[in-house]
């Protein structure tokens, strides 16, 4: 195995460390290929290398915690892979956190940190294939693979990095001799095909080792492809890591156990993204069909309220999905799930699923959620009978999806309506684009029948205001220099800070959501999508495991949470952006599905 120490002190003037990091990996690939001759140069021209952090301790433990190992809260402390981690060894009293690093004192017995590479450590059946990082299978030429292990560390003494299987048998190990006063990235080449399936990457501080470890990661090599295709693949992988094939439902976030907090809308989006990927030859078609059938069975078999599904679900004592305590039965989540399942069944010609969704739509009782003035409600409380106070009045894609769902109910004269104006709540990006995940019709330059709005013009206006926001509000920020933006709904700040709904209409938001940038670029600013993806890469945010949940405008901090809803938005938006109307199987299915055609007539006649 080959080791290189890569000093991380030199940053080009005006560049963030994340920008420098992205440049560094591309330069490393070129230098390595040049040193090996023309054959390697030809290989380098066909492949690209990215860095995938397993963990960045400055994100999990940004503050100092002297004299004891920091406590681990599984809701807040997780890896960039959507997995858990923990301390190990008899010398754990040596561990503390300092300046964004995990530090070990020299005195005491051996200690270190384990990091699960796939799922939670207790989920022994979930494994990491270093020869197929995205987990799609398929031809070897299409697979992304780990070619090196990296550790950012300084200190003195002996540190060891290991790769182990689910039985905790070490399959590969490499010692590192730390030189005092030198901070470097240690890089070890591996041959992934020789390691088999893995479960853990560990680092071990031997007795006498005083170390400060700031990150552990992998170099991932893949074939060259368009930025749009790569974004679809990594977003699909992120979404699928949240999915539980056994139950058919998709976790709200990857680092939680299956069946504890599952998202109904994400489960539908997973089915649709999976169907599109199977049709494109990225996933096995039969396996994808089986997954989608399992999702339909789980969702449509749940207890409902007036036919509407809950927002979140959990696995009940009988093993079936049930409404999660404290959550609601939701008209918008039902619409997202039904639209997505119906299109997935169209793409893969799953007539049984298509028929089941049609029956579920026919069973919806919109009278119970519609008031005397025709405003459709958000749904019901957990008891399934008490209406929620909120109504779908706002102009935008969420309201549009609820109205199209109402129009699909056989024999019903639609009563719902929405406000005019062409401005979404707070200027939140996803609200202006979510309808176009399912309907290409919202690209029509003809004013819609419901509100008289020209949707592409309204969407373009918000896109341009979103793109200007960071430059206007934070002109000296790294995000402004790179043209990054995105104000939307999602996790606020660092892990565990809670949900927020930001937007271009309000000042002062420093935390951006990449999914919003992807949605707006892919479906409104289409010609700018490739450049936007490259700028995310330059900012050090385009990881093989997908985009982070959010990023601070300085690009020093980001939340690595693998959240399924925004992963679904990213995956399906990226698919549309990749295809740009050329053989887009989702759009084609939408144009020919009779139920969706009935729904869209609320906005445009045939």
N, C-alpha and C positions, 0 to 999 in steps of 0.2 A: 504494500500500500504506500502511496506517495503522500508526503506531508508538505504543506507550504504554510509559512507564517505570513499573513497579509496585514501589514501595518495600516491602521485605520485613522492615522492622524492627519493626513493631508486631504483637505477639502478645497476644491476650486473656489476662487473668490466669487461671491454672490450665489453659491450653490448651497442647498441644504444637505445635511448628511444623507438624507434619503435620496436626493438627486445624485449625489456622488456614489452612493451604493449601487444604484441602477447602472451608472456608467461603468463602475468597477467590474461588475460581472460580465458585461459585454466585452470590456478590454481584456479580462482574464481569458475568455474564450478565444479571442483573437491571438493573444500572445502564446497560449498553449498550442494552438493550431500552427502558428508560424514556426515554433520551435520544432515541430514534428515533421514539417515538410509539406509538399504540395498535396499529398493524399489527405492529410489532416485539414488543410485549408479547404479542400473540396467538401469534406464532412462538415466543417464549421459553417460553410455557406448554406448547408441544408438543415442545420439545427440551431437552436437557441437555448441559452441557459438562464434560469431564473433562480433567485434565492427564496427559499420557503422557510421562514422561521417556524420552529416548533414552539418556542416560547421566547418572549422578550420580557425579562424580569422588570424592566423599568415600567412596563404597562401593568403587570400583575401587582407589583409592589413599588409604587412610585416614591413612597416615603421611607425614611430611615426607621428601622425597628431594631435597635441595638440589644445585644446580649441574649437574644433568644430567637429560635426559629419562628418566622412570622406565621401566625395562624392562617389556615387556608379555609376560606369560605367558598364552597363549590359553586355558588351562584355568581360570585364575582371573580374568582381566581380560576382561570382555565387557560388552555393553550391556544395557539393560533390554529390548531387542527380541530378545535371543538371537542377536546378531550380533557381529562383530568391529570393531575400530577401530585407528587407528594415527596416528603423527605424519607430518607432511608439510612440504615446503619445505626450502630450503637453510639456514635458520636454526635448526635443531632444537637446537643448543647453547644457545639462549635458554630452552628449556623446563625446568621442574622442577615438583615438587609441594610445596604448602605449605598446611597447615591444611585439607585436604580439597578444595583447588582445584588446577587446573593453572595454573601461573604462567609468564608470559613476561617476560623482562627486556627493557629498551628497546633495548639495543644488538644489532645484527646484522641479517641479512636476514630476509625474511618467513618465517613458519612457521605451523603450526596443526595441527589434528586433523581427520581424516576418520572418519566413522562409517557403516558399512554399515547400510542400512535394511531389507534383506531378505537373510537368509542370510549366508554369508561373502562377502567381497569377491571371492574367486576364482570364486564361483558366479554367473557373469554372467547366467544365465538366470532367476535369482530376483530379482524386482523388487517395489518398493513402490508401491502405488496410493494416493495421498493422498486419492482420492475413494472409497476402499473399504478402510478401515484393517484390518478383520477379514478381508478377502479372501474373503468368501462369495459375492460377486456378488449376483444377485437384484435385486428392485425397488430403485430409487434411494431410495425413502422408508425402506427398512430398513437402509441403509448408514450406517456411521459414517465421518465424513470429517474431515480436518485443516482447521481454519479459521485457525490461527495457528502461527507458529514462536516459541519463547521461548528466551532465553539469559540465564542468571544470571551477571553479570560485574561487576567493578569494576576501576578502574585509570585510565589516561590514554592518549590517543592513539586511533588508528583501528583498529577491529576490523571484520571483515566476516563475515556468515553467508551460507552458500550451500546451495542444493539442486541436485544434479547427477544426470545419468543414468548408465547403465552405461559409456558411452564417456567419462565424466568431463567431459561438456559441461555447463556451468552453465546450469540452466534458470531459476533465480531467485536473486537476491542482494540484500543490503541492508547498507549500512554502518552502523556504530554509533560515535558519537563519545563516548568515555568521559570523564567528568568526575571529576577526582581527589576522593577522599573520599566519593563517592556510590556506594552499592551498590544496584543495582536490577535488576529483571527487565525485560528489553526484550522487547516483544511486537510481532510483525509479522503483520498479517492477510495471508492468501493466498487465492487462488481455485484450489482444487485441480483443478478440471476443466480449467484452462488449462495445467497443468504436465505432464501425461502421466505415464508410469511413471518412477519415480525409483530411484536406487541409493544415494545418499550425502547426508548432511547434514554440512557442514564449517563450521568457523570458522577464520578466517585473521587472524593478528596482523600488521599492516603494520610495516615498519621504524619504530622509535621508539615502538611501542605496548608499554606495561607493563601487563599485564592479569592478573587472577585469575578464571578461568572455573570456576564450580562445577557448572553443569548446563546441558544443552541438552535441549529437549523440544518437544512439540506440544500445542496445544489441540485436542481431538477433540469434535466435535458429533455427537449422535445423537438419534433420536426418543425421546420418553419411553416407557418400558415398565415392567413390574413389576421390582423388584430381582431376583427369582428368574430371570426370563427373561434379563435382562442378564448375570447371573452365568453362566448356561449358555452364552450366546453368547461371552463373553470367555474362558471356560475351554475351550470348543471351539476357539476360535481359537488359544489357547496350545498345545493338543494338536496341532492340525493344522500348526503351524509346526515341530513336531518331526518330522513325517512326511515320508517321501520317496516320492512317488507312483511314481517310476520303479522302485524296488526292491520297493515294497509294504510295507517295514518302517519302523518308527518309531525315530528316534534316542533314546537315553536322555536327551539334553539338546540343546537347539536349537543351541547354539553349537559343536557338533562336526560334522565332515563326515559326510555320509551314508555308510553302509557301514563305518564305523570302529568304532562301539560302539552297536549297535541292541538294543532291548529287545523281547523276545517278548511279554511281558504287555502292554506299552504298545501294541504293534501290534494286539493283540486289542481292547484298550479303545478305540483309535482307530477300529477298524471299527465297534464298537457305537455309539459316540457319533456317528459319521458317519451311520450308518443312521437313528438317531433323529432327527437334524437334517434328513435328507432327507425323512423321513416327515412332519416338521413344516413342510416347505416352506422351510427355511432354506438348504439346499444342493440343487443340481441332482440329481435322483434317478438319472438314467442315469450321470452322472459318479461319484456315490457308489457305485453298484453296480459300476462298473468298478474303482474303487479297492479295494473289498472283495474282489472276485475276485482282484485282483493280490496282495493280502495273503494270502489263502488259498493261492494257488499258491506263494508264496514260503515261507510257514511250513510247510505240509504237505509240500512237496517237499524239506525239509531232511533231512539225516541225523539219526536219532534214536537214543536208547538205550532199548531195551525199549518203543519207541513214544513216549517222552517227549522233549519239546523242550528245548533249552538255555535257560538264563536270559538270556544275552546272545549276540548273533550279530555277525558281520562279513561283509563281502563277500569271498569267496574269489577265487583267481586265475582261476577259470573264470566269475566273475561271479555265482555262486550264493551264497546265504547259507550260512554254516557256523558251528559253535560257536566262540565267541570264546576265544582262548587264556586258560587260567587260570580259566575259569568252569565251571559245572556243568550237568548235565541235571537239570531241576527238575520235581518233581511239582506244586508249587503254580503255577508259571508256566504249565505245560501246562494245568492246570485253568482258570486265568483266561483263557488264550487260546482254549481250546475253547469254554468257556461263552460268551464274548463273540462269537466268530465264529458260533456256532450261532444266537444270538439276533439278530445282525445279519442273517443269511440269512433268518430267519423274518420279520423286520420288512419287508424288501424283497422277500420271496418269491423268493429266489435258491436254487432247488432244487438246482442243481449244487454250490453251496458247502455247503448243508445235508447233501447226500449225502456229500461229501468229508469233512466233519467226522465224520459218523457212522462212516465207514470208519476214520478215524484213531482214534476212540475204541475201536472194535472191535479194533484192532491193539495196544492197550495191554496190557502184561504186568505186572499188579500183583503176581504171585507173586514176581517178581525184586526188588521193592522192599518186600515185606512179610515181617516176621520170624515166627517160630513162634508168638508170642503175639498176632499180629494187629496189631502197630503198623506203620503205613506209613511208609517212609523218605522223606527229603527228595529223594532222587534218586541220581545217580551223579556221580563226578568227570569231568573232561574226557575221560578214556579211554573212557567209556561203559560200563564194566563194574564198576569199583570203587564199592561203595555208599558214600554219605555217612554219617557217623556219626549225624546228627540224625534224629529220628523225630517224626512228627506226633502228639504226645501232648496238647499243650495244648488247653484248651477255647478255642474261638473260631472266627471265620469262615474263617481259612485252613485249619484242619483240616477244617471242615465242607465246604469246596469240594473238598478232596481226596477226602473220603469220598463225596460225591455223584458225583464223577467215577468212582470205583471202581464205584459201583452202576449206572452207565450201561453198563458193558461187557457186551455180550450174552452170556448163558450163564454169567456168573460169579456165584457166591454170595459176596456181600461179606463180608470178614473184618475190615476195619478198624474201629477204635473210637477214642474220645477220652475224655479225663479229664472228670470232672464238676466242678461248683463254680461255673460261671458267671462266672469271673474270667479276663480275658485277661492275657497276659504283660506285666508291668510296668504294666498299665493303659494300654497304647498304644491310641489311639482307633481307628485304621483296622482293627485286628484284630476289633473288635466290630461293625463295620459293613460290611466288604467283601462278605460273603455276600449282603447286601441290595441290592447293585448288580444282582444277577442273579435273586434270588428274593424276591417279596413275602411268601412263606410265613413268613419269619422275623419277621413282625409278629404271628404267631399267639399268642394268650394261652393256648393249650393246651400243657402241658409236652411237650417233644420226646421221642421214643421212645429216642433215643440216650443222653441224659444226664439226662432229667427236668427240664430247665431251661425256665423261661418266658423266652424270649429278650427280649421287649420290656422286662421288668422288669430283667433283667441289663444290658441296653444302657442303660436309663434311669439305673440306678445309676452306671454309668461316666460317662455324660454329665454328671450332676450333680456328680460328683467332679472331672471335668475343668473344669467351669465355675467351681467353687470354688477350684481350685488356685492360680490367679494372685492372686486376692484374698487367700487365706491366706498365700501365700509372698511376694508382692510387693505389699502393699496400697497403697503409695504410687505405683505405676507407672502410666504412661499406659494400658497394656493393661488394668489393673484398673479404671481409671475408665471405660473404654469397654466393659467386659465381654468383652474378647477373650481367647481361650484356644486350646488345641490342642497336645497332647503326643502325638507319634506317631513314625513312622519317616520319615527324610528327611535332607537335608543338615544338618550340624551347623555352626552359626555362619556366618561369612562365607565367600565363595567359596573352594572348595578345601579346606575343613576336614575333609571326609569324612562318611560316613554315620553316623547315630546312631539308636538306638531309645529315645526318651524315653517317659515315661508318668506317670500320676497317682499311681502307687504309690511313687515315689521323689522325694525332695526336691531342690530346688536347680536345676531346669532353668529357665534364663532365655530360651531360644530356643523360640519357638512355631511351629507349622506350621499355616498357614491351612487346608490341605486337611482336617486333622482336625476343625477347627471346622465346616467346610462339611459334611463327612460326617455328623457327629453332629446338627447342626441340621436338615439336609435329611431325614434318615431316622429320627431319633428325636425331637428337639425341634422338630417341624415348624412349630408355631405361632410359634416364635421366629426362624425363618430370615430373614424380611424385615428384622427389627430387627438381626440379626447382620450382614447384608450392609451395612446402612446404617452400622453402627458401624465396620466395616472401611473404609468410604468416609470416615467422619469421621476415622479414623486415618491417612488418606492412603495407603491400601494397595490400593484397588480400582481398578486401572489398566485402561484399555481393552485392554492386552495380557495381562491376567490377574493373578491374585494372585502375590505373591512366593513363593519356596520356603519362606522362614521369616522371622521378625521377632523382634527382641529386645524384651523386655517394656517398655523405655523408648520404643519406636517411633521411635528416632532412626536405628537401623540395620536393614537387612533385606537378604536375599540375593535379588537379582533373577533368579536362574537360572530359565530356562524348562525345567523338568524334566518329562519326559513321563509318568512313572508317576503322580505326584501331580496332574498336569494331567488325566489320565484319571479319577482318583478324583474330582476337583473337577467335571469336566464331567458325568459320569454321575450323581453325587450331586445336582448342581444341577438336572439334568433331572428327577429324581424329586421334588426339592423344588418345582420349578416346577409340575409336574403334580399333585402331592399326591393321587395315586390317581385323578385325573380324566383319562381318555383317555391314560394312561401306556402308550406303545406297547411299552416294554421289559417292564413287568410283564405286559401282556396276552400278549406273545409267550411269556414264561416260563410263564404259566398254561396255555398250549395246546400247548407243545412236548412231544412224548411222551418224548424222551430226558430232559429236565429233570424231567418228572413222575416218571420212574423214579428219578432221582437223589434227589429230595426225599423219596421214600417211606422212606428211611433215617431220616428225622426225624419225619415225620407220614404216617399212612395217609390214603388218599383220603377 
